[in-house]
C-alpha cells in the first residue's frame, strides 16, 4: 500500500532458503495478502531480519535505512515500512514480482 512518502508491505518470510528470492502474493486466512519472500539466513539473532531488509532495499533500489520492520519482528509474517516515494516503490515492487 503506497501512502505518499512511504509504502507498507506485508511479507511472509521463509528463512534458511537456498537463496534470497521474491515469491508470489499469498492470500492469508484472514483475507489479507502477503508477499512470500525466501531468505537464505537462519532465524537466529536477527540474521533473517537483517537479510530481509538488505534484500528488499537492494531489490527496490532504496537505502537500507529506508526499510524497517514495523511489526512482526519475531514472526514469519512481518509488516515492512519502506520510506521514499510510495507510488514509485509500489511500481518497482510490482515489477520485481511480475512473472518473467
C-alpha positions as CSV (number, residue, x, y, z in Angstrom):
1,X,0.0,0.0,0.0
2,X,1.6,3.3,-1.1
3,X,1.0,6.3,1.1
4,X,2.8,9.3,-0.4
5,X,6.1,9.3,1.5
6,X,6.3,5.6,2.2
7,X,4.9,2.2,1.3
8,X,3.7,-0.6,3.7
9,X,4.2,-4.2,2.7
10,X,3.2,-7.4,4.4
11,X,5.6,-10.3,3.8
12,X,5.7,-13.9,4.9
13,X,9.3,-15.0,5.1
14,X,10.8,-18.4,4.8
15,X,14.3,-18.4,6.4
16,X,17.1,-20.9,5.6
17,X,16.2,-21.0,1.9
18,X,18.8,-21.9,-0.7
19,X,18.8,-18.3,-1.9
20,X,17.1,-15.0,-1.4
21,X,14.1,-14.7,-3.7
22,X,10.7,-13.0,-4.1
23,X,7.8,-15.4,-4.3
24,X,4.2,-14.9,-5.2
25,X,1.4,-13.0,-3.4
26,X,-0.3,-15.2,-0.9
27,X,-3.9,-15.0,0.4
28,X,-3.9,-15.2,4.1
29,X,-6.7,-16.9,6.1
30,X,-7.9,-13.5,7.4
31,X,-8.4,-12.1,3.9
32,X,-5.2,-10.1,3.8
33,X,-2.5,-10.7,1.3
34,X,1.3,-11.1,1.8
35,X,4.3,-11.3,-0.4
36,X,6.2,-14.6,0.0
37,X,10.0,-13.9,0.4
38,X,12.6,-16.6,0.8
39,X,15.7,-15.6,2.8
40,X,18.9,-17.6,3.0
41,X,19.8,-16.6,6.5
42,X,18.7,-18.6,9.5
43,X,16.2,-17.1,12.0
44,X,18.9,-16.7,14.7
45,X,19.9,-13.5,16.4
46,X,18.1,-11.3,13.9
47,X,20.1,-12.6,10.9
48,X,17.0,-13.3,8.8
49,X,15.5,-9.9,9.6
50,X,18.8,-8.1,8.6
51,X,19.0,-10.1,5.4
52,X,15.3,-9.4,4.6
53,X,15.9,-5.6,5.0
54,X,19.1,-5.7,2.8
55,X,17.3,-7.9,0.2
56,X,14.3,-5.6,-0.1
57,X,16.4,-2.5,-0.1
58,X,18.5,-3.8,-3.0
59,X,15.5,-5.1,-4.9
60,X,13.6,-1.9,-4.6
61,X,16.5,0.4,-5.1
62,X,16.3,2.2,-1.7
63,X,18.8,2.7,1.1
64,X,18.8,0.0,3.9
65,X,17.9,2.7,6.4
66,X,14.6,3.3,4.4
67,X,13.4,-0.2,5.1
68,X,12.2,-1.0,8.6
69,X,10.2,-3.8,10.2
70,X,7.1,-2.1,11.6
71,X,5.5,-5.2,13.1
72,X,6.3,-8.9,13.4
73,X,10.0,-8.7,14.4
74,X,9.9,-12.3,15.7
75,X,7.4,-14.0,13.5
76,X,7.3,-15.1,9.9
77,X,4.6,-12.6,9.0
78,X,6.0,-9.1,9.0
79,X,4.8,-5.6,8.2
80,X,7.5,-3.7,6.4
81,X,7.7,0.1,6.0
82,X,9.7,1.5,3.1
83,X,10.3,5.2,3.2
84,X,10.6,7.2,0.0
85,X,8.3,7.8,-3.0
86,X,5.4,5.4,-2.1
87,X,3.9,5.1,-5.6
88,X,7.4,4.7,-7.1
89,X,8.2,1.9,-4.6
90,X,4.9,0.2,-5.3
91,X,5.7,0.3,-9.1
92,X,9.2,-1.2,-8.5
93,X,7.7,-3.9,-6.3
94,X,5.2,-4.9,-8.9
95,X,8.0,-5.1,-11.5
96,X,10.1,-7.3,-9.1
97,X,7.3,-9.8,-8.5
98,X,6.0,-9.9,-12.1
99,X,6.4,-13.2,-13.8
100,X,9.4,-13.3,-16.2
